Amino acid sequence: MSTVCRFVQLSMAFGAQRLFENLSATLGAGVSGLIGPNGRGKSVLLKLLAGDLTPSSGEISWMCPVYRVDQLHDAYGPRVADALGVTDLYEVFALIEQGRGSPADLDRVADLWHLPVQWQQRLADAGLDIPLHTPMAKLSGGQRTRVALCAALLRQDHFLLLDEPTNHLDASGREWFMAQVFAHPGGALVASHDRDLLRRVGHILELTEQGLREYGGGTICTVRCEWRKSKPWNSASGARKSNFAR
């Protein structure tokens, strides 16, 4: 499995509060899981890796583009097309369909006629039978999560940083997501407490008070966490009832 990211001696503090220090690991092109108790810094680590925060010290090296989906999906555009990140091309196709496209518009999409069908098919695969002009405000939380994940999965060459992606998905949505993320060619690091998802990953990073621990994939029974010994899993949702989140 080829290396796509390497971070070395990564530390983060907010004022006088040290969140973590001297984290080092290598990420491959497959799907890895990121676990740890509440408040340990998983979401912050994903933001650091995405370049959305600057570490107090340490180095991060990427060999490919990266795309992050936050646990709280607040940064949506007004329409589904905007949330997917295809606004400019969507507008050009709309003008052409209305008979108002210019020669420059036609040249721009000359080799891209397949894209509108691809966008719509990606939504349909996610169980979203909605047009691209649908206002995001009309969608439920679960539907907005699916749109956000579709936006990520459309970026085939990007490594994805996903924060609790199955939190707002029902059983069918979780199965759809897992099928898609494990087929995503760019790879992903998924912060999650979803037992079914973590069982399938090839690599697990556990963020602890002492730093990062690494485990092979195949079974999360290899992860020796104190909270797992004392806290039951919620088998209906695949989620922890307590401190196995952020």
GIQUIRA-V26320 format. One line per field, one symbol per residue. phi: phi as a letter, one per 30 degrees, with the letter a starting at -180 (. if undefined). Layout:
# GIQUIRA-V26320
phi->???
This chain:
# GIQUIRA-V26320
phi->.ddcabbbhdbbbcidcddabhdbabccddcccbbldeidjdddddddddidbcddajbbbccadbbccddcccccddbeedddiceddeddddddddicdcedddddcecbdddeddddddddddiccbddddddddcdedddddddddedddddccdcccchdceccdeddddeddddddcdddiaccdabddddddcdcabccccddkcccbddjaddddccddddccddcddcicddbdcbc
